[in-house]
Amino acid sequence: MLSQLFLEHPQSVGETYLVHQRKAFGFGLSMIAAGLACMVHGLIPAMFLHTGSDAVSRLHHRMLMRRAASGSPNAIASRI
């Protein structure tokens, strides 16, 4: 049960628990920063014109590259 909660998914993408945790935290922090920039943009439209969309594109590219590198059967095509 615990191994399913903590290890099954990281192993399925070719990572250890700690490596997966670090990468997930990095994605999360990037999304929080982009979300805050989007909120500021909503208040002051001249600021952060492309920050949100650039972050989404960058994170999407990173995710696709990681999936392809992992050799996972869930790589690229099945997630688009």
Secondary structure, 3 states (H helix, E strand, C coil): CHHHHHCHHHHHCCCCHHHHHHHHHHHHHHHHHHHHHHHHHHHCCCCCCCHHHHHHHHHHHHHHHHHHHHCCCCCHHHHC
